[in-house]
């Protein structure tokens, strides 16, 4: 049995067998992004420049970052980094969606966050080194750019606005985790689910004819992993809310039919819907990029 034990961007990549440890070069390095591949290089540059945090940098700083960035595709369910990986860089999601997870000793998984295109993750490596504590995996086929930590730390010293932006990002994510922890400690299972639906509304809500569509596909198991209950509990609670006219449920799709009543039942304000940025300007993929080999993905 082979187990992937190193960051997919790292070199070398280690694999463990029952009685043997050996290393190989990561396929990412054996098939690097070539400067002659104008389409892929242009896409990588676009992703970096489109990140709102990096729009605060000068042209010279952006050029330094782009020259050292590395881009790679990850198929659905493949690992981007693992707990105990060395935190030597920050990741930028170009396309797709990434989930940040934590696993318990008995194998249970808690989903801590979802990362959307244009967002950074693994950002704690900028302020503390050592090993990572969470697992990041591609929720769908995703394009990820690795940004070197030493270069970004240098830019944090050079740019006060970038430092403030990263601090706000870390603070926002901590606030969400603290709010979810309070819900776990002090609220009923139904209230936990209700607050999660409001949080998802603020991030992914989209007005449709029947109400507000949560424009993210989540299974009942994924919802359960976020709020710390069983899949059966989530299924039961969603069914109750649908019978009460609060929700409209279909396969991995939730429409909140009465957002105001759902918020009032939780004694909280109606969340604002997200500002929709234009996504039509994202660069088209002109040709398929090479995916990692099965040996690099999860076994």
N, C-alpha and C positions, 0 to 999 in steps of 0.2 A: 504494500500500500504506500503510495507516494503522497506526501503532504507539502503543500506550498507554504513556506515559512518566511519569505522575505517580501519586502515592498516590491511591487511589480515594476517600479521604475529603477530599482537599485541594481547595482552590479557589484559582485556576482549575485546570482539568485541561488539560494540553498534549497535543497530538497532532502527530506529525511526518509529513510527506509527503516525496516525493523532493526537491521544490524549494520547500517552503513550510512555515512554522511558524505555527500559529494556535491560539487558545485558546477554550475554551468553559467555561461553568459546569458543575460536576459535577451530575449528576442528583440526587445525594443532597441538594444544597442547593436545587435547583429544586423538589424534592418532600420538604421536611423533615418530621420527625415533629411533628405538630401537637399542641398541648396538649389539644385536644378529643378526640383519639384515645385514649380512656381505656384501651382494651385494650392497644395498643402501648406506651403510657407505663407501664402497670402491669408489663408484661413487662420493659421496660428496667430499671425500679427493682428488680424481683425478681432479675434477673441480677446487678446490682451488689451488692445486699445478700447474695446467696447465695455470693459469692466469699469464701473463708475468710480471705483477707488483709484484706478490708474489714470483716469482723466485729469487727476491733480498733478501728474508728473510732467516734467519738461520733456521735450523731444529727445534730448540726449539721454535722459534717464530711461525713457521708454525704449530707446534703441539698445541700451545695455541689457535691459530685462528681456527683450525679445531675442537677442542673440543667444542668451543662455537658457531660454525656455525650451522644454521638450514636450511634444504632443503625442498622444497615443489614444487609440480607441479601446474601449472595454465592452465586451458583450454583456448582456443582461445576466445578473447574478454573479459576475466575476468580481474578485477582490481587488481593491485598489491599495489599501494598506490594512495591516493587522495590528492588534495590540502587541506591544514589545518591539515593533519596528522602530528604527531610529528616526526621530523627527528631524529630518534634514532639509525640509522644504515645505512650501505651501502649494495647494492645488487650486486650480481654477477650472470650473466646469464650463466647457464650451457648448456642448449639446447634451441632451438627455436628462437624467435625474439620478442623484446619488443619495443613498440613505446612510446615516451614521448610526451605528448600533453598538450595544454593549451586551455581552453574553455572561450569564451567571455560571457558577461552577457546575450546576446541574443541567446546563445546556439550554436554559430558557433565554430568549432574546428580547431585549428592550430596544425599541426604535427611539433614538434621541432627537433626530432631526432629519429633514429632507433638504437637499441642496438642489437649487434650480440653476439654469444657465445664467452665466454672468456673475455667480457667487463664488467666493473663496471658501475653502474648508481646510482643516488641518492648520488653522491660523495660530494655534497656541505655540507652535514651534518657533514663532517669531519672538516670544517672550520667555520661553523656557525650553531648554534642550531635553536630552534624555529620550525616553521611549514614549511612543504613543499609547493611549489608554483605550481608544475605541477602535472599532472596525468600520471601514468604509467600503461599500460595495455598490456596484451599478444596479439601480432598480430597473433601468431599461438600457438599451444600447447607448453608450455615452462616450463623448469625447472629452478627455481630461488633459490639461496642461500643467506640468510640474514647473514651479517657479523656485529657483534656488534660494534657500533661506538666508545665506550670507549676503547675497545681493539685495534682498528685500530689507534686511536689517540695516544695511548701509543707507538705503533710501529712506528708511524711517528716521534716521538721524539727520538726513539732508532736508526732508520735507515735513514741516509741522502739520500741514493739512492731511498728508497721508497718515501720519501718526494718529491724528484725531479720528480719521475715518476708520482705521483698524480698531482703535479703542472703542468706538461706537458699535462696531460690528460685534466685538467680543462682549460688550455690555448687553446688547440686544439679545444675543443668544443665551447669555447667562440669565437674563430676565425671564425668557421663555422657559428655561429649565426650572428655575425657581418657582414659577407659577404652576408648572406641571407637578412639581414636587408637593406644593401646598394642596393641589387637588387630590393627589394620591393619599395624603395624610388625613385630610379633613372632609372630603366630600364622598358622597355615595357613588356607586358605579354609574348610575344614570347621570348624575351631575358631571362626573368626569367626562363621560361621552359627550354630553351637551356642550361643555366648555371646549372640548377638542373640535367639535363641529364649528363653533364660533371662531376658534383660532384658524381653522382651515378656510373659513369664509373670508377672513381678513387677508389671507395669503392667496387663495385660489378661487374666490367667489366670482361668479359670472352671472349676470342677470339673464334669465330665460323666461319663456312664456309662463311656466308653472311656478316660478319663484327664483331661487338663487342656486345655480348649479355649482357644486364643488368640482372644479376643473382639474381633478387629479384622481387617478384610478387607484383605489386602495381596497384590498381584500378585507374581509372581516378579521382575519388573523392579524393583518398589519395594524388595523385599528386597535385590536386587543393588545398588541405588543407596545403600542404607544401609551395606553392608559393603565396597563398592568392588570388586565383581567383575562378571562378565557375567551376563546372564539365563540363559544356557545352563549356566553353572557352578552357579548356584543350583538349577536344575531337576535337574541330575545329582546334586547332593549331597542334595537332599530325597528323591529316588528311592532313593538308597543308604540313607538313614536309615529310610525306610519299609520297605525289604526287611529291615533289621535289627530291625524291630519297635519302633523308637524313636518313630516318628511315624505318624499316619494323615492322609493328604493328600487333600483334595477341592478343588473350585474355590474359590480364594481363602480356604481354610479349613484350619487346621492344628490337629490334636489331638496333644499330647505324650502318648504311651501309657505311657511309663516315665520320669517326671521324675527319679527318683532315679538311674537308670542313666545318663541323659543328663548329669546334673550330675557324677557320679563320673567319667565319661569325660573331662570337662574339668577335673578336679581342683578343683572349686569346690563350695560349699555349695548345698543345695537352696534355691531362692529362695522367699520367702513369697508367697502369693497376696494380691492387693490386698484391702483392706477395702472391701466394697461399700456405698457410700452409697445411701440410698433415692433413686431417680430419679423415683418416681411423683409427687412433689410439684412437679415442674417444671411451670410454667404451660402449659396447652394453648394452641395457636395457634387462636384463634377465627375468624380470617379470614386469607386469604393476604395477605402483605405484598408491596409492589411490589418486583420484582427489578430490578437495574440493566440498562440498555439494552445491546444487543450492542456498542455503541460503547465502553462502559466496560469490558467484559470483555476477555479476551485476544483479539487478532485471529486 
